[in-house]
Amino acid sequence: MGLNRMNFEQDAAISEISDVLLNYDLGKLVDLERNYRGYLNISYSIQTIKHGKKSDYFLRRYRIGTKPGDIEFEHTVVNHLIEKNFNLVAKVYPTKDGSTYCTKFPDSDQEQPIFYAIFEFLPGDDKYSWVDPHCSPREVDNAVTTLALFHQAVADIIPKGQRTEPRIIDLLPLITNNLEKYQPKEISSEFDECLTNNLPRLLSNCAATLNALKIVDESDWPSIVIHCDYHPGNLKFSGETIVGLFDFDWSKIDLRSFDMALAGWYFFTNWRGEQDGVLRLVEFRNFLNNYQDTFQDQVILKPMNDVELVQLPWLISAANLYVLNWTVGDYSSKEVDPDEYLMYLQHSINFIHWFELEGQNLLSALVDPLQHSEGDSEVI
């Protein structure tokens, strides 16, 4: 879509992005395309021209309410990965004054500032989203290796800024509170009916998950910078090879094993028919085995220990609640398609049904540390 084909929405975007580019030395805007894959921030692929040369970039407008500390944290992680030669991330371009983001200050009708950042445009194909991804075995192997290499690269980072979202153990009581206080929209939908009818089960799962996790001394399980949104939709591929990892704006310091649990939930829960919400255990087992293998010779960060493995089933339950909390919050705060979000809600509810019926026991057997020696990559 070129600038010569403007409608009202695009005209406003051109004006906005042209103003943002005044803060950079990246040239003049000649083309843009809205990226609709994200749910929270607004993003564009943009093209500029400078000295007769065209260049492609990725521009993000952060959601209203984003704190500068969140952005500083994200950009510190990106810059650290680049310094570690983790070459799958898009670098952040500095503004003319050396900052990694720029700010549009409030107009008279806008109370909070808006923040922007411009990133390198990553090559590769967007093959999947977070919904119903079915990666090939080789893509899964490459994905878990990439996650492990990411964890190794950030194990020694001292980030600037601070992500405002609490750690998962501290977040679970807030998720419970959010569910208890949920108010249906004025025009009720099947989403509201489904949430209301299943609220006792959701609250029960929240309580059981928190009770299972809070008994563990957190010194027994490593906390590092985690991606916290590691799914196939945040990877770029060339064939079956991963050539890009992006969307670090959810990153925070939390349990390493929670990142693994969330990734496992994203990659391996079924989305179709009677199997909706059921975790594909064999694929997850291989994912976990391969992750363990990559840490055998590492010094700073070792393979997942017995405590991490024992608690992994409950962290997968927490991962499901983490996505459920986003689903409910996003639905209640925005004008969205009720049918789309009903699908997300039912998916999380179906996972809870499976987890309570048999999944927790099956997962516990799969990760039982008594079935492997410490440091051994075999988990079953």
KEKE-3310 file (N, C-alpha, C; in steps of 0.2 Angstrom, whole numbers, plus 5000, padded with zeros to 4 digits):
npx = (5004:5004:5009:5001:4989:4977:4967:4955:4960:4973:4979:4979:4988:4999:5003:5005:5016:5025:5028:5034:5046:5053:5060:5071:5085:5082:5077:5064:5047:5040:5031:5019:5012:5000:5002:4992:4994:4997:4989:4990:4999:5000:5006:5017:5024:5036:5042:5056:5065:5081:5094:5092:5091:5080:5074:5068:5058:5052:5039:5033:5019:5017:5005:4992:4996:5007:5022:5037:5048:5045:5047:5061:5066:5063:5070:5083:5084:5084:5095:5105:5105:5109:5122:5127:5128:5116:5108:5095:5086:5078:5086:5085:5082:5091:5085:5088:5093:5098:5090:5081:5068:5054:5044:5027:5019:5005:4990:4977:4966:4971:4977:4989:5006:5011:5021:5034:5044:5057:5061:5073:5069:5064:5068:5060:5047:5030:5023:5014:5001:4997:4986:4981:4993:5002:5017:5030:5040:5053:5053:5048:5059:5069:5063:5063:5077:5080:5073:5080:5093:5091:5087:5100:5107:5102:5104:5114:5111:5109:5096:5090:5077:5060:5049:5032:5022:5018:5027:5023:5018:5015:5005:4995:4985:4980:4974:4964:4956:4953:4944:4934:4929:4924:4913:4899:4897:4886:4878:4875:4884:4887:4900:4900:4890:4896:4908:4902:4895:4905:4913:4915:4923:4934:4939:4942:4952:4961:4964:4969:4980:4988:4990:4998:5009:5014:5020:5033:5050:5056:5070:5074:5072:5077:5076:5075:5077:5063:5055:5041:5030:5032:5028:5023:5019:5027:5039:5049:5051:5062:5059:5060:5068:5072:5073:5070:5066:5054:5044:5047:5041:5033:5042:5050:5057:5056:5051:5061:5056:5043:5042:5045:5034:5024:5027:5026:5012:5007:5012:5008:4994:4979:4967:4955:4939:4934:4946:4950:4960:4967:4983:4996:5005:5017:5023:5026:5034:5046:5050:5053:5064:5073:5076:5082:5094:5101:5107:5117:5131:5132:5137:5132:5118:5109:5102:5084:5080:5075:5065:5060:5055:5045:5036:5032:5020:5010:5014:5011:4997:4996:5001:4990:4980:4986:4985:4971:4968:4972:4963:4951:4953:4956:4944:4935:4939:4940:4933:4929:4928:4915:4913:4926:4933:4926:4930:4943:4941:4934:4943:4953:4945:4942:4955:4957:4947:4952:4965:4961:4954:4963:4975:4984:4989:4995:5005:5013:5018:5025:5035:5042:5055:5061:5063:5074:5091:5100:5104:5103:5097:5085:5068:5058)
npy = (4994:5010:5027:5035:5031:5034:5033:5039:5034:5030:5042:5049:5040:5042:5055:5055:5045:5052:5063:5056:5051:5063:5063:5055:5049:5043:5045:5050:5046:5035:5024:5013:5000:4994:4983:4970:4959:4960:4962:4972:4983:4996:4993:4996:4991:5000:5011:5020:5034:5039:5049:5044:5030:5017:5010:4998:4997:4993:4999:5003:5008:5011:5004:5014:5020:5012:5011:5021:5013:5000:5000:5003:4992:4982:4986:4986:4972:4968:4974:4968:4955:4957:4961:4949:4941:4935:4933:4934:4944:4960:4975:4990:5006:5021:5037:5054:5061:5050:5042:5026:5026:5037:5051:5056:5070:5074:5080:5092:5084:5072:5062:5054:5052:5046:5033:5028:5017:5012:4998:4987:4979:4963:4949:4935:4923:4925:4912:4907:4910:4913:4905:4889:4883:4872:4867:4860:4845:4848:4862:4863:4858:4867:4878:4876:4875:4888:4895:4890:4895:4908:4909:4906:4917:4928:4925:4932:4945:4962:4971:4988:4998:4992:4979:4982:4972:4959:4945:4928:4921:4931:4937:4928:4929:4942:4939:4931:4940:4949:4940:4938:4951:4954:4962:4959:4965:4979:4975:4960:4944:4928:4926:4932:4925:4912:4914:4918:4906:4897:4902:4898:4886:4891:4900:4890:4883:4893:4895:4882:4881:4892:4888:4876:4881:4891:4885:4882:4885:4899:4901:4889:4888:4894:4912:4922:4934:4932:4928:4927:4927:4917:4910:4902:4912:4923:4920:4921:4913:4904:4893:4879:4884:4895:4912:4924:4931:4940:4953:4957:4964:4959:4954:4950:4949:4933:4916:4904:4892:4895:4902:4891:4883:4891:4892:4879:4877:4886:4880:4867:4864:4857:4864:4860:4852:4838:4837:4849:4860:4850:4845:4840:4827:4819:4827:4838:4832:4828:4841:4846:4837:4841:4854:4852:4846:4855:4862:4855:4858:4870:4884:4895:4894:4880:4863:4861:4859:4847:4853:4863:4854:4846:4856:4860:4855:4862:4875:4876:4875:4888:4895:4894:4901:4913:4917:4916:4927:4938:4936:4939:4952:4959:4958:4964:4977:4982:4985:4971:4956:4946:4932:4928:4929:4922:4909:4909:4909:4898:4888:4890:4886:4873:4867:4868:4859:4847:4846:4845:4833:4823:4828:4834:4824:4816:4824:4826:4813:4813:4822:4817:4818:4808:4798:4801:4805:4818:4831:4823:4822:4815:4814:4806)
npz = (5000:4995:4998:4990:4989:4999:5013:5026:5038:5035:5031:5043:5050:5042:5044:5058:5059:5051:5059:5070:5064:5063:5074:5072:5062:5050:5037:5025:5026:5015:5012:5020:5031:5040:5054:5059:5068:5082:5098:5108:5107:5093:5077:5063:5047:5039:5026:5022:5014:5011:5005:4992:4994:4999:5014:5025:5040:5057:5066:5082:5091:5107:5118:5126:5143:5145:5154:5155:5161:5158:5144:5144:5150:5141:5129:5134:5136:5122:5117:5125:5120:5107:5110:5115:5103:5099:5086:5081:5084:5082:5081:5090:5085:5088:5093:5088:5099:5106:5113:5115:5112:5107:5112:5112:5118:5129:5121:5123:5126:5129:5141:5145:5140:5123:5118:5106:5096:5085:5075:5068:5053:5052:5042:5034:5036:5043:5049:5058:5070:5088:5090:5088:5082:5072:5071:5062:5066:5065:5066:5078:5086:5083:5088:5102:5105:5101:5112:5123:5120:5121:5134:5140:5135:5142:5155:5163:5163:5168:5169:5164:5169:5173:5172:5175:5177:5189:5196:5192:5203:5211:5203:5202:5213:5209:5197:5201:5208:5198:5191:5200:5201:5188:5177:5167:5150:5144:5134:5134:5130:5123:5128:5140:5147:5147:5154:5167:5170:5172:5182:5196:5194:5188:5198:5207:5201:5201:5214:5218:5210:5214:5228:5226:5221:5230:5240:5238:5240:5233:5230:5226:5213:5197:5193:5180:5166:5156:5141:5140:5131:5122:5108:5092:5084:5087:5081:5067:5051:5039:5028:5037:5047:5060:5060:5066:5081:5091:5099:5113:5122:5133:5141:5157:5173:5180:5185:5177:5173:5172:5159:5151:5154:5149:5136:5132:5134:5124:5112:5112:5116:5110:5099:5093:5091:5101:5107:5111:5121:5127:5131:5121:5125:5121:5112:5120:5129:5122:5118:5131:5134:5124:5127:5140:5136:5129:5140:5146:5146:5151:5161:5169:5169:5172:5167:5170:5186:5200:5207:5199:5189:5196:5199:5187:5180:5187:5184:5171:5172:5178:5167:5158:5165:5165:5151:5150:5159:5152:5141:5147:5152:5140:5133:5141:5141:5128:5111:5104:5094:5100:5097:5093:5105:5114:5109:5113:5127:5130:5126:5136:5147:5144:5144:5158:5163:5157:5164:5177:5177:5172:5167:5176:5183:5173:5168:5179:5180:5169:5171:5182:5193:5199:5190:5182:5183:5192:5181:5170:5154:5151:5154:5156)
capx = (5000:5008:5006:4997:4982:4976:4960:4956:4964:4980:4981:4981:4994:5005:5004:5008:5022:5030:5030:5038:5052:5057:5065:5076:5089:5081:5074:5057:5042:5037:5026:5018:5007:4998:5002:4987:4995:4997:4983:4990:5002:4999:5012:5017:5030:5037:5048:5059:5070:5087:5100:5090:5090:5075:5075:5062:5058:5046:5037:5028:5016:5015:4998:4992:4997:5014:5027:5044:5052:5043:5051:5068:5067:5062:5075:5089:5085:5086:5102:5110:5105:5113:5129:5128:5128:5110:5107:5088:5082:5078:5089:5081:5086:5091:5083:5093:5096:5101:5086:5078:5061:5052:5037:5022:5016:4998:4986:4973:4961:4975:4981:4995:5010:5012:5028:5036:5050:5058:5066:5075:5064:5066:5066:5057:5039:5026:5019:5009:4999:4997:4980:4981:4999:5005:5023:5033:5044:5060:5052:5048:5066:5072:5060:5065:5084:5080:5071:5086:5099:5088:5088:5107:5110:5100:5105:5118:5109:5107:5092:5088:5070:5057:5042:5027:5018:5021:5029:5017:5016:5011:5000:4989:4980:4977:4970:4958:4952:4950:4939:4928:4926:4922:4906:4897:4895:4879:4875:4878:4885:4889:4906:4898:4887:4901:4912:4898:4893:4911:4917:4917:4928:4940:4942:4944:4958:4966:4966:4973:4987:4992:4992:5003:5016:5017:5023:5040:5055:5058:5077:5076:5070:5080:5073:5079:5073:5059:5051:5034:5025:5035:5024:5025:5017:5032:5045:5050:5054:5064:5058:5059:5073:5070:5077:5068:5062:5052:5039:5049:5037:5030:5047:5050:5060:5051:5053:5063:5051:5036:5043:5045:5027:5019:5029:5023:5005:5006:5014:5005:4987:4975:4962:4950:4935:4934:4953:4952:4962:4971:4990:4999:5011:5023:5027:5029:5040:5052:5052:5057:5070:5078:5078:5087:5100:5105:5110:5122:5138:5132:5139:5128:5111:5109:5096:5079:5081:5070:5060:5057:5051:5040:5031:5030:5012:5006:5016:5007:4991:4997:5001:4983:4977:4989:4982:4964:4967:4973:4957:4945:4954:4956:4937:4931:4942:4940:4927:4932:4923:4914:4914:4933:4936:4923:4934:4949:4939:4932:4950:4956:4941:4943:4961:4956:4943:4957:4970:4958:4952:4969:4981:4989:4993:4999:5010:5017:5021:5030:5041:5044:5062:5063:5064:5080:5096:5101:5109:5102:5092:5079:5064:5054)
capy = (5000:5016:5034:5038:5028:5036:5034:5044:5031:5030:5048:5050:5036:5045:5061:5053:5042:5057:5067:5052:5051:5069:5062:5050:5051:5037:5047:5052:5041:5034:5019:5010:4995:4992:4976:4968:4953:4961:4964:4977:4989:4997:4992:4997:4991:5007:5012:5027:5035:5043:5049:5040:5023:5015:5006:4995:4997:4991:5005:5001:5013:5007:5005:5019:5017:5009:5015:5021:5008:4994:5001:5003:4985:4978:4988:4983:4965:4967:4976:4963:4949:4958:4960:4942:4938:4931:4936:4933:4950:4966:4980:4996:5012:5027:5044:5059:5062:5044:5037:5020:5028:5044:5052:5062:5072:5074:5086:5094:5079:5066:5063:5051:5052:5040:5031:5025:5014:5010:4993:4984:4975:4956:4945:4929:4922:4924:4906:4905:4914:4909:4901:4883:4882:4866:4867:4853:4842:4851:4868:4863:4857:4873:4883:4875:4877:4895:4897:4888:4899:4915:4909:4906:4923:4933:4923:4936:4952:4967:4976:4994:4999:4987:4978:4983:4966:4955:4938:4924:4919:4937:4939:4924:4932:4947:4936:4929:4946:4951:4936:4939:4957:4955:4964:4958:4971:4981:4971:4953:4940:4921:4926:4934:4919:4907:4916:4918:4899:4893:4906:4893:4881:4895:4902:4884:4882:4898:4893:4876:4882:4896:4884:4871:4884:4895:4881:4881:4891:4902:4901:4883:4888:4900:4917:4926:4937:4927:4931:4928:4927:4913:4905:4902:4918:4928:4918:4921:4907:4903:4886:4877:4887:4901:4917:4929:4931:4947:4955:4957:4969:4956:4951:4952:4944:4928:4909:4902:4887:4898:4903:4884:4881:4895:4890:4872:4878:4889:4876:4860:4863:4857:4869:4858:4847:4836:4838:4856:4861:4844:4846:4834:4826:4816:4832:4842:4828:4829:4848:4847:4834:4844:4860:4850:4844:4861:4865:4850:4860:4877:4886:4900:4891:4873:4861:4862:4855:4843:4857:4865:4849:4844:4861:4862:4854:4868:4881:4875:4878:4895:4898:4894:4906:4919:4919:4918:4934:4942:4936:4942:4959:4962:4958:4969:4984:4984:4983:4965:4951:4941:4925:4926:4929:4916:4903:4909:4908:4890:4885:4889:4882:4866:4865:4867:4852:4841:4846:4842:4826:4818:4831:4836:4817:4814:4829:4824:4807:4814:4826:4815:4818:4801:4794:4803:4807:4825:4833:4819:4825:4811:4816:4800)
capz = (5000:4994:5001:4985:4990:5006:5016:5031:5043:5033:5031:5050:5051:5038:5048:5065:5058:5049:5065:5074:5060:5064:5080:5070:5056:5045:5031:5024:5025:5008:5012:5027:5031:5047:5056:5063:5072:5089:5101:5113:5103:5086:5074:5056:5043:5036:5022:5021:5009:5013:5000:4987:4996:5003:5019:5029:5047:5060:5070:5087:5095:5113:5121:5131:5149:5145:5158:5152:5164:5154:5138:5145:5151:5134:5125:5137:5134:5115:5116:5128:5116:5102:5112:5116:5097:5098:5080:5079:5086:5078:5085:5091:5082:5093:5091:5087:5106:5109:5117:5111:5110:5107:5116:5110:5124:5128:5119:5128:5127:5130:5148:5145:5134:5119:5116:5100:5095:5078:5075:5062:5050:5052:5037:5036:5035:5048:5047:5063:5076:5094:5090:5084:5078:5071:5068:5060:5071:5065:5068:5086:5088:5082:5093:5109:5105:5102:5118:5127:5119:5123:5142:5141:5133:5146:5162:5166:5161:5173:5165:5166:5170:5177:5170:5180:5179:5194:5194:5191:5209:5214:5199:5203:5217:5206:5192:5205:5210:5191:5189:5205:5200:5181:5176:5160:5146:5144:5129:5136:5125:5125:5132:5147:5150:5148:5160:5173:5172:5174:5187:5201:5192:5186:5204:5211:5198:5203:5221:5218:5207:5219:5234:5224:5219:5235:5246:5236:5242:5226:5229:5223:5205:5194:5190:5175:5161:5152:5135:5143:5126:5117:5104:5085:5081:5088:5077:5059:5048:5032:5028:5044:5051:5064:5058:5070:5087:5092:5104:5120:5127:5138:5145:5164:5177:5183:5185:5170:5172:5169:5152:5148:5154:5144:5129:5131:5133:5117:5106:5112:5117:5104:5098:5088:5092:5108:5110:5112:5128:5129:5129:5117:5130:5118:5109:5125:5132:5117:5119:5137:5134:5120:5131:5145:5132:5128:5146:5149:5147:5153:5168:5173:5170:5171:5166:5175:5192:5202:5210:5193:5185:5200:5199:5180:5179:5190:5181:5165:5174:5179:5161:5156:5169:5163:5145:5152:5162:5146:5137:5150:5152:5133:5131:5144:5140:5121:5107:5100:5092:5105:5096:5094:5112:5117:5108:5118:5134:5130:5126:5143:5152:5142:5147:5165:5163:5156:5169:5183:5176:5171:5164:5181:5185:5167:5167:5185:5179:5163:5173:5188:5194:5201:5184:5179:5188:5191:5176:5164:5150:5150:5160:5157)
cpx = (5004:5005:5001:4990:4980:4968:4961:4961:4971:4983:4983:4987:5000:5007:5008:5015:5028:5033:5035:5045:5056:5062:5071:5080:5088:5078:5067:5053:5039:5032:5025:5012:5006:4999:4997:4988:4995:4990:4984:4993:4999:5006:5012:5024:5030:5043:5050:5064:5075:5092:5098:5089:5084:5076:5068:5063:5052:5045:5032:5026:5014:5008:4998:4992:5004:5019:5034:5049:5051:5047:5058:5070:5068:5068:5082:5090:5087:5093:5107:5110:5109:5121:5131:5128:5122:5107:5100:5083:5083:5081:5085:5085:5086:5088:5089:5096:5098:5097:5084:5071:5060:5045:5033:5018:5009:4995:4981:4968:4965:4979:4988:4999:5010:5019:5029:5043:5051:5063:5068:5070:5067:5064:5063:5050:5036:5021:5014:5006:4999:4991:4981:4987:5001:5011:5026:5038:5051:5059:5051:5055:5070:5070:5063:5073:5084:5078:5077:5092:5097:5089:5096:5110:5108:5101:5110:5117:5107:5103:5091:5080:5067:5050:5037:5023:5022:5023:5023:5014:5012:5005:4994:4983:4976:4972:4963:4953:4949:4944:4933:4925:4923:4914:4904:4896:4888:4875:4878:4879:4886:4895:4904:4895:4892:4905:4908:4897:4899:4915:4919:4923:4934:4943:4945:4951:4964:4969:4971:4980:4991:4994:4998:5010:5019:5021:5031:5044:5058:5066:5079:5074:5073:5075:5077:5075:5070:5056:5044:5028:5028:5031:5026:5024:5022:5039:5044:5054:5057:5064:5056:5064:5071:5075:5075:5064:5060:5047:5042:5046:5034:5036:5048:5055:5055:5055:5055:5058:5045:5037:5042:5037:5023:5021:5026:5015:5003:5007:5010:4998:4983:4969:4956:4946:4935:4941:4955:4954:4967:4978:4993:5006:5017:5027:5030:5035:5046:5054:5056:5064:5075:5080:5083:5094:5104:5109:5116:5129:5138:5134:5135:5121:5111:5102:5091:5080:5075:5064:5056:5052:5045:5034:5029:5023:5008:5008:5012:5000:4991:4997:4994:4979:4980:4986:4974:4963:4968:4966:4952:4946:4954:4948:4934:4933:4942:4934:4930:4926:4921:4915:4922:4936:4932:4927:4940:4947:4937:4938:4953:4952:4942:4950:4961:4952:4948:4962:4967:4956:4958:4975:4986:4993:4997:5005:5015:5021:5027:5036:5044:5052:5065:5065:5070:5085:5098:5106:5107:5096:5086:5075:5058:5057)
cpy = (5006:5022:5037:5036:5029:5036:5038:5041:5031:5037:5051:5047:5040:5051:5060:5050:5047:5061:5063:5052:5057:5068:5057:5053:5045:5039:5049:5046:5041:5028:5016:5005:4993:4984:4974:4962:4954:4963:4970:4984:4990:4997:4993:4994:4997:5007:5019:5028:5040:5043:5045:5033:5022:5010:5004:4995:4994:4996:5002:5008:5009:5009:5011:5016:5013:5014:5015:5015:5001:4994:5000:4996:4981:4980:4986:4976:4964:4969:4971:4957:4951:4958:4953:4938:4933:4935:4936:4939:4956:4972:4986:5002:5018:5033:5048:5061:5056:5040:5031:5021:5035:5045:5058:5064:5074:5081:5087:5089:5072:5066:5060:5051:5045:5039:5027:5022:5012:5004:4991:4979:4968:4953:4939:4929:4922:4918:4905:4911:4910:4904:4895:4882:4875:4866:4860:4851:4846:4859:4868:4862:4863:4879:4882:4876:4884:4898:4896:4893:4906:4915:4909:4913:4929:4931:4928:4944:4956:4972:4983:4994:4993:4986:4978:4977:4962:4949:4934:4922:4925:4939:4934:4926:4938:4944:4933:4935:4949:4947:4937:4946:4959:4956:4963:4965:4973:4977:4964:4949:4933:4921:4927:4928:4913:4908:4915:4910:4895:4897:4902:4889:4885:4897:4896:4883:4887:4897:4887:4877:4886:4892:4879:4875:4888:4891:4880:4887:4893:4902:4894:4883:4895:4906:4921:4930:4932:4931:4932:4928:4923:4908:4906:4908:4924:4925:4919:4915:4908:4896:4884:4880:4894:4906:4924:4928:4938:4947:4953:4961:4966:4953:4954:4947:4939:4921:4907:4896:4889:4899:4896:4882:4885:4893:4883:4873:4881:4884:4869:4859:4862:4862:4866:4852:4845:4836:4845:4857:4856:4846:4839:4832:4823:4822:4837:4838:4829:4837:4849:4843:4838:4851:4858:4848:4850:4864:4861:4853:4868:4878:4890:4897:4884:4870:4862:4857:4851:4847:4860:4860:4847:4849:4863:4861:4860:4875:4881:4877:4885:4899:4899:4900:4913:4922:4920:4925:4939:4942:4940:4950:4962:4963:4963:4976:4987:4982:4977:4961:4946:4934:4923:4925:4923:4910:4903:4907:4900:4886:4884:4885:4874:4863:4863:4860:4846:4841:4843:4835:4821:4822:4832:4829:4815:4818:4827:4818:4808:4817:4823:4814:4812:4797:4796:4805:4814:4826:4828:4822:4821:4813:4811:4794)
cpz = (5000:4997:4996:4985:4997:5007:5022:5037:5041:5033:5038:5052:5048:5042:5055:5064:5055:5054:5069:5071:5061:5070:5078:5063:5051:5039:5031:5023:5018:5007:5019:5026:5038:5048:5061:5068:5079:5092:5106:5110:5096:5083:5066:5053:5039:5031:5021:5016:5011:5008:4994:4988:5000:5008:5023:5036:5050:5066:5075:5090:5101:5116:5126:5138:5150:5149:5154:5155:5160:5147:5139:5146:5145:5130:5128:5136:5127:5114:5119:5123:5110:5104:5113:5109:5096:5092:5077:5081:5082:5083:5085:5089:5087:5089:5090:5094:5109:5113:5112:5110:5110:5110:5113:5116:5123:5125:5124:5130:5128:5136:5148:5139:5130:5117:5110:5100:5088:5078:5068:5059:5049:5046:5039:5035:5042:5047:5052:5067:5082:5094:5085:5080:5078:5068:5067:5066:5071:5067:5076:5089:5088:5087:5100:5110:5105:5108:5123:5126:5121:5131:5144:5140:5139:5154:5166:5165:5168:5170:5168:5166:5173:5174:5175:5182:5184:5192:5195:5198:5212:5210:5200:5207:5213:5200:5195:5206:5203:5190:5193:5203:5193:5181:5168:5156:5146:5140:5130:5130:5128:5129:5139:5151:5151:5154:5167:5175:5174:5179:5193:5200:5191:5193:5208:5208:5200:5210:5222:5215:5211:5225:5232:5223:5225:5240:5244:5238:5235:5225:5226:5215:5202:5192:5186:5171:5157:5147:5137:5137:5120:5114:5097:5082:5082:5085:5070:5057:5041:5031:5035:5049:5054:5062:5062:5076:5089:5097:5111:5124:5133:5143:5152:5167:5181:5183:5178:5168:5170:5162:5148:5148:5149:5137:5127:5130:5126:5112:5106:5114:5111:5105:5094:5092:5100:5111:5112:5120:5130:5126:5126:5121:5126:5115:5114:5129:5128:5118:5125:5137:5130:5124:5136:5142:5131:5134:5149:5150:5149:5160:5172:5174:5168:5169:5171:5180:5194:5204:5204:5189:5189:5199:5192:5178:5181:5187:5174:5166:5175:5172:5157:5159:5167:5156:5146:5155:5156:5142:5140:5150:5145:5131:5134:5143:5133:5117:5103:5098:5097:5104:5096:5101:5116:5115:5112:5125:5135:5130:5133:5148:5150:5144:5155:5167:5162:5161:5175:5183:5175:5169:5170:5183:5179:5167:5173:5183:5173:5166:5180:5189:5196:5196:5180:5185:5187:5186:5169:5160:5149:5156:5160:5156)
residu = (MET:GLY:LEU:ASN:ARG:MET:ASN:PHE:GLU:GLN:ASP:ALA:ALA:ILE:SER:GLU:ILE:SER:ASP:VAL:LEU:LEU:ASN:TYR:ASP:LEU:GLY:LYS:LEU:VAL:ASP:LEU:GLU:ARG:ASN:TYR:ARG:GLY:TYR:LEU:ASN:ILE:SER:TYR:SER:ILE:GLN:THR:ILE:LYS:HIS:GLY:LYS:LYS:SER:ASP:TYR:PHE:LEU:ARG:ARG:TYR:ARG:ILE:GLY:THR:LYS:PRO:GLY:ASP:ILE:GLU:PHE:GLU:HIS:THR:VAL:VAL:ASN:HIS:LEU:ILE:GLU:LYS:ASN:PHE:ASN:LEU:VAL:ALA:LYS:VAL:TYR:PRO:THR:LYS:ASP:GLY:SER:THR:TYR:CYS:THR:LYS:PHE:PRO:ASP:SER:ASP:GLN:GLU:GLN:PRO:ILE:PHE:TYR:ALA:ILE:PHE:GLU:PHE:LEU:PRO:GLY:ASP:ASP:LYS:TYR:SER:TRP:VAL:ASP:PRO:HIS:CYS:SER:PRO:ARG:GLU:VAL:ASP:ASN:ALA:VAL:THR:THR:LEU:ALA:LEU:PHE:HIS:GLN:ALA:VAL:ALA:ASP:ILE:ILE:PRO:LYS:GLY:GLN:ARG:THR:GLU:PRO:ARG:ILE:ILE:ASP:LEU:LEU:PRO:LEU:ILE:THR:ASN:ASN:LEU:GLU:LYS:TYR:GLN:PRO:LYS:GLU:ILE:SER:SER:GLU:PHE:ASP:GLU:CYS:LEU:THR:ASN:ASN:LEU:PRO:ARG:LEU:LEU:SER:ASN:CYS:ALA:ALA:THR:LEU:ASN:ALA:LEU:LYS:ILE:VAL:ASP:GLU:SER:ASP:TRP:PRO:SER:ILE:VAL:ILE:HIS:CYS:ASP:TYR:HIS:PRO:GLY:ASN:LEU:LYS:PHE:SER:GLY:GLU:THR:ILE:VAL:GLY:LEU:PHE:ASP:PHE:ASP:TRP:SER:LYS:ILE:ASP:LEU:ARG:SER:PHE:ASP:MET:ALA:LEU:ALA:GLY:TRP:TYR:PHE:PHE:THR:ASN:TRP:ARG:GLY:GLU:GLN:ASP:GLY:VAL:LEU:ARG:LEU:VAL:GLU:PHE:ARG:ASN:PHE:LEU:ASN:ASN:TYR:GLN:ASP:THR:PHE:GLN:ASP:GLN:VAL:ILE:LEU:LYS:PRO:MET:ASN:ASP:VAL:GLU:LEU:VAL:GLN:LEU:PRO:TRP:LEU:ILE:SER:ALA:ALA:ASN:LEU:TYR:VAL:LEU:ASN:TRP:THR:VAL:GLY:ASP:TYR:SER:SER:LYS:GLU:VAL:ASP:PRO:ASP:GLU:TYR:LEU:MET:TYR:LEU:GLN:HIS:SER:ILE:ASN:PHE:ILE:HIS:TRP:PHE:GLU:LEU:GLU:GLY:GLN:ASN:LEU:LEU:SER:ALA:LEU:VAL:ASP:PRO:LEU:GLN:HIS:SER:GLU:GLY:ASP:SER:GLU:VAL:ILE)
# end
